[in-house]
Amino acid sequence: MAIKTVSIIGLGALGVLYGHHLAKNMPLENLRIIADADRIKRYKMDKIYCNHEEVDVNFMTPETPCSPSDLVIFAVKYKDLKDAIEAVKHQVGNQTILLSTLNGINSEREIGNIYGMEKMLYCVAQGMDALKIGNELTYSNQGILCFGDVEGGQPSEKTLEVAKFFESIGLPYEIENDMKHRMWGKFMTNVGVNQTIAYFEGDFSTIQKDGPKRKMMIAAMREVMTLAQYEGVYLSENDLEYWLKILDTLNPTGRPSTRQDMEAKRISEVDLFAGTVISLGKKHQIETPINQMLYDRIKYFESLF
């Protein structure tokens, strides 16, 4: 099945980044941005910009009857996932492939529980430094979408079809045969970088130079490395170095999503990051003092909103 129609739900940083790229490289009528009527009205009034270019997309409300899309991309925050799953019900058919760019390690299972894990590919968005302020997104590094099959092993037909489609539109990607390992590596990285920069109210330069702040980030990441083993995933020192090298390539003045949430006085994904680590620590009777400290500090910031 060749992929011709794509639906995206969520116009945060990643939704805008990928929506803009797809809109410039595929027939516009085949790209659907799913949003409620009020949001669509606001998007059309205020317009959306990506690296100073206006983003021209085809909007569709969740209620609009339509044929299913070949590919549905979830690009919302985790707190909005339940609503997003409901909103795309007309977009999903028997042959639809589902991708989630959400942070964390749980969204694929939650989507798959509703629409079927056989439609789901595991996915990690990595290496981008997208910064969204209001209706404007800027980035220096587009990063890649890394994806693969739920069960791992040799790529399935649906994985190869997504790869062929991304190839046709020039979207950077990588096929991964062990997505559970890759997702835990990305989770480890988010736990460290998002929360440490939020804690110090900084930007990527905060953790790109040696010193106490970078050490705090790495300590938070090591707590994830310890817990991962109890969840059947082995994260090595090589994995840690791999992700640190990616962080060191990001625009020093950029800021990760948790820091952006704080600046906009939005509730962040700290429960998805430190909250998950703390919960797993209790489950396995492992102390997680760094993540507890980060959690408490970010929750304090949020209490001031």
C-alpha positions in Angstrom: 0.0 0.0 0.0 1.6 3.2 -1.1 1.1 6.2 1.3 -0.7 9.0 -0.4 -2.8 10.7 2.3 -1.4 11.9 5.7 -3.2 13.3 8.7 -1.5 15.2 11.5 -3.0 16.0 14.8 -1.3 18.6 17.0 0.3 21.9 15.9 2.9 22.3 18.5 6.6 22.4 17.6 6.7 19.0 15.9 3.3 19.2 14.3 4.3 22.5 12.6 7.8 21.3 11.7 6.4 18.1 9.9 3.3 19.8 8.6 5.3 22.5 6.9 7.7 20.0 5.4 4.9 17.7 4.1 2.9 20.7 2.8 5.9 21.7 0.6 6.6 18.2 -0.7 3.2 16.5 -1.3 -0.1 17.5 -2.8 -1.8 19.8 -0.3 -5.2 18.2 -0.7 -3.6 14.9 0.6 -2.4 16.5 3.8 -5.0 16.9 6.6 -4.3 18.9 9.8 -7.0 17.7 12.3 -8.2 20.4 14.7 -11.5 21.6 16.2 -13.4 24.5 14.6 -12.3 27.1 17.1 -8.6 26.2 16.7 -8.9 26.2 12.9 -10.4 29.7 13.0 -7.6 30.9 15.2 -4.9 29.3 13.1 -6.4 30.9 9.9 -6.6 34.3 11.6 -3.2 34.4 13.2 -1.5 32.2 10.6 1.4 29.8 11.4 5.0 30.4 10.5 8.0 28.0 10.3 11.4 29.5 9.9 9.7 32.7 8.9 7.7 31.0 6.1 3.9 30.9 6.3 2.6 27.4 6.7 -0.1 26.6 4.2 -2.1 23.5 5.2 -5.4 21.8 4.7 -7.5 21.8 7.9 -10.2 19.3 8.8 -12.4 19.0 11.9 -12.7 15.7 13.7 -16.4 15.5 12.7 -15.8 15.8 9.0 -16.7 12.6 7.2 -13.8 11.4 5.0 -12.0 8.3 3.7 -9.3 7.0 6.1 -5.8 8.3 5.8 -2.9 6.1 4.9 -0.7 7.6 7.7 -1.8 9.3 10.9 0.9 11.2 12.9 0.2 12.1 16.5 2.1 15.3 17.5 0.2 16.5 20.6 1.4 16.8 24.2 0.8 13.7 26.3 -1.9 15.4 28.3 -3.9 15.8 25.1 -3.4 12.3 23.8 -6.8 10.9 25.0 -8.7 13.7 23.1 -6.4 13.3 20.1 -7.1 9.5 19.9 -10.8 10.3 19.7 -10.4 13.2 17.3 -8.8 11.0 14.6 -11.4 8.2 14.5 -12.6 9.1 11.0 -9.0 9.2 9.8 -8.2 5.6 10.8 -9.2 2.6 8.6 -8.1 -1.0 8.3 -4.9 -0.2 6.4 -3.9 3.0 8.2 -0.4 3.2 9.7 -0.1 5.1 13.0 3.0 7.1 14.2 3.4 8.9 17.5 6.1 11.6 18.0 5.1 12.0 21.7 7.7 12.0 24.5 7.8 9.2 26.9 7.4 5.4 26.6 3.6 5.0 26.8 1.8 6.7 23.9 2.1 3.9 21.4 0.4 1.4 23.7 -2.4 3.8 24.5 -3.1 4.5 20.8 -2.7 0.8 19.9 -5.2 -0.2 22.6 -7.9 1.7 20.8 -7.0 1.2 17.1 -5.0 -2.0 17.2 -1.3 -2.5 17.8 -1.0 -4.0 14.3 -1.5 -0.5 12.9 1.2 1.0 15.2 4.8 1.7 14.5 7.1 2.8 17.4 8.7 6.2 16.7 11.2 8.6 18.2 11.7 12.2 17.0 15.3 13.1 17.8 17.9 15.7 17.1 15.7 18.7 16.4 16.0 22.0 18.3 12.6 23.4 17.3 11.5 26.5 19.3 7.9 27.6 19.1 6.8 31.0 20.5 3.2 31.9 19.8 2.5 31.1 16.2 6.1 31.1 15.1 8.4 28.0 15.0 12.1 28.3 14.3 14.7 25.5 14.2 18.3 25.0 13.1 18.3 21.2 13.1 15.3 19.3 11.7 16.5 16.1 13.3 15.2 12.7 12.2 12.2 10.5 12.7 13.4 7.1 13.9 10.8 4.3 13.6 10.3 0.6 13.5 8.0 -2.3 14.3 6.5 -3.0 17.7 8.0 -6.4 17.8 11.4 -5.5 16.3 13.4 -7.6 14.0 13.4 -7.2 10.2 11.3 -4.3 8.9 7.7 -5.1 8.1 5.9 -4.0 5.0 4.3 -1.0 6.8 7.8 0.1 8.0 9.2 -0.1 4.5 6.2 1.8 3.1 6.7 4.7 5.6 10.4 4.7 4.7 9.6 4.9 1.0 7.1 7.7 1.6 9.6 9.7 3.7 12.2 9.1 1.0 9.9 10.5 -1.6 9.3 13.8 0.3 12.9 14.2 1.5 12.1 13.8 5.2 15.1 12.6 7.2 14.4 9.2 8.9 16.1 6.1 10.2 14.7 2.6 10.5 15.5 1.0 13.9 15.2 -2.7 14.5 15.1 -2.4 18.4 12.7 0.5 19.0 12.1 -0.3 22.7 15.8 0.3 23.3 15.8 3.5 21.2 12.7 4.8 23.0 14.2 4.3 26.4 17.3 6.1 25.2 15.2 9.1 24.1 13.3 8.9 27.4 16.5 9.0 29.3 17.6 12.0 27.3 14.4 13.9 27.8 14.4 13.2 31.5 17.9 14.8 31.7 17.8 17.7 29.3 14.3 18.9 29.6 14.2 19.0 33.3 17.7 20.3 34.0 17.3 23.2 31.6 13.9 24.0 33.2 15.5 23.7 36.7 18.1 26.3 35.8 15.8 28.4 33.6 18.4 28.1 30.8 18.8 27.0 27.2 20.8 24.2 25.5 24.1 26.0 26.3 23.3 25.3 30.0 24.1 21.6 29.6 26.5 21.7 26.6 29.6 22.7 28.7 31.2 20.7 31.5 30.2 21.7 35.0 27.7 21.1 37.7 24.6 21.6 35.5 25.7 19.0 32.9 26.6 16.7 35.7 23.1 17.1 37.2 21.6 16.2 33.8 23.8 13.1 33.4 22.9 12.0 37.0 19.2 12.2 36.1 19.9 10.2 33.0 21.8 7.6 35.0 18.7 7.0 37.2 16.8 6.1 34.1 19.7 3.8 33.0 19.4 1.9 36.3 15.6 1.6 36.1 15.7 0.5 32.4 17.4 -2.8 33.4 14.5 -3.7 35.7 12.1 -3.0 32.7 14.1 -5.3 30.4 16.2 -2.7 28.6 19.9 -2.4 28.9 21.3 1.2 28.3 25.0 1.3 28.2 27.7 4.0 28.5 27.8 4.0 24.7 24.1 4.9 24.7 24.7 7.7 27.1 27.5 9.0 24.9 25.4 8.7 21.8 22.6 10.9 23.2 25.1 13.4 24.8 26.7 13.9 21.3 23.2 14.6 19.9 22.5 17.2 22.6 25.9 18.9 21.9 24.8 19.5 18.2 21.7 21.5 19.1 21.4 25.3 18.8 22.9 26.6 22.1 20.2 29.3 22.3 17.4 26.8 21.7 15.2 25.5 24.6 13.5 22.1 25.1 9.8 21.7 25.5 9.7 21.8 29.3 11.5 25.1 29.4 9.2 26.5 26.7 6.2 25.4 28.7 7.5 27.2 31.8 8.1 30.4 29.8 4.6 30.3 28.4 3.2 29.5 31.9 1.9 26.1 30.7 1.8 22.9 32.7 4.7 20.8 31.6 5.3 17.1 31.0 7.3 16.7 34.3 4.8 14.0 35.3 5.7 12.1 32.1 9.5 12.6 32.8 10.4 12.7 36.5 7.0 11.4 37.5 7.5 8.2 35.5 11.0 7.8 36.9 9.8 8.3 40.5 7.0 5.8 40.0 9.3 3.2 38.5 11.7 3.8 41.3 9.0 3.0 43.9 8.0 -0.1 41.8 11.5 -1.5 41.9 12.5 0.0 45.2 15.2 2.1 43.7 16.1 5.6 45.0 15.7 8.4 42.4 16.8 11.6 44.4 17.9 13.7 41.3 14.5 13.2 39.6 12.7 13.9 42.8 14.6 17.2 43.2 13.8 18.1 39.6 10.2 17.2 40.0 9.7 19.2 43.1 11.4 22.3 41.6 9.4 22.2 38.4 6.2 21.6 40.3 7.0 24.7 42.4 7.5 26.8 39.3 4.1 25.6 38.0 2.4 26.5 41.3 3.3 30.1 40.6 1.4 30.2 37.2 
